[in-house]
Amino acid sequence: MSKPDKVLMKIQEVAERRRIVGMACAFLIRGRVVWKGNVGQADIERKLPVTDKTIFRIASIAKTVTAVALLQLVEQGRCSLDDDVGRLLGLPLRHPLHREESIRLRHLMTHTSGLRDEYKGFAAASRQEPMLPLSELLMPGGGWQPTKLWGDKPPGDPAGYEYSNLGAIVMATIVERLSGERFDRYCRKHLLLPLGMTDSSFNLDDIDDPNRLAVLYERDSATGQYIAAADAGRGVRPDQPDLREYVPGVNGSLFEPQGGLRTTITDLSRWLELLAGRGERNGVRLLQARTVQDMLSQHWTREPQEGFYRESGLQLQRTRDLFPGRLMVGQAGDAYGLRSGMYFEPDTGMGLVYAMNGLDDAKDGHVFTAAETELAAAMTEIFLKKK
């Protein structure tokens, strides 16, 4: 049996054992893809298989694109990682319990800004009113400010770590303010298309065929049945907000910079190759090597080692839990039943990229789901064990 066939057989076994609806994955050696493949269904009801052309809403991996967009602007001298976020937003933003401390860009990228994950009502309202200003969420007296917006630790304190999707929305708003471009257009023009990621966008209008979207399925714990939770238009493109009067820099939530990137496994693999290449892929350089090295470096660690996010880079997770004994750097995604991951080992360039649009998400005592750890184990057995 050839190695590609053996890999496909192994991941099919994982998919059947963990009831994965559909999965696309790829494996990297020395920073380049050596294998990619697909199993299962992108749409159960229409019996559409996952293929190389299947587009997934990739969830929190999108934050790495948002961060790179902002880091490009840092390299251009338009801002710095130590700049006051409020100044960049044009708002007197301060943590209400620690007003003497500035909230800095690096705090947003390490989930230590103090901002909690309270944004969904505001984001939903923004789809009806795209010019609803971010100040309505962030500033005292704002009509959309939740009561539990802030944690109790000062900005920059690792003890105050709280995973924050809202931080990515703030970053996207800053990208727009500094560049003068709509967030989706900035990312498409300056990041995605230069890498040949033509099937990737934060805007559904850029997706040529909505039939290519994988339906995301949540599993009902009581019945075990899969229920369509997102991207379930089944060939019908959903109505998009009217952007004719859109002003960049008012509210970056519309394009879901925290999780709304849609991409294929082929395109996402190119993104990981960029990081493994320290900002360069196939002669295209998007970031300086020292900037990417800063992204990969440890910015805080949790003691004792507990929880899912135990070490932080800049908008990247550092973990030894996916491939035991190996430090992997990357980002996971988890939303609407989708589970995704994009990780590589900085010293060797070994990496794994995957997207599952529905699964039995039991963790079996592990940090990652059993499906993810079994996928990593299968890749280890085939590609990394000496024969």
DAWO-V842256 format. One record per helix or strand of 3 or more residues. SS is the DSSP state (alpha for helix, beta for strand). FROM is the first residue (numbers start at 1). LEN is the number of residues. Records with the same first field share a line. If there is no record, write none. Layout:
SS->FROM-LEN + FROM-LEN
This chain:
alpha->3-15 + 59-17 + 85-5 + 105-5 + 120-9 + 135-4 + 158-3 + 165-15 + 183-13 + 204-3 + 210-3 + 265-12 + 289-8 + 370-15
beta->22-8 + 32-12 + 55-3 + 216-4 + 226-5 + 317-3 + 328-8 + 338-7 + 351-6
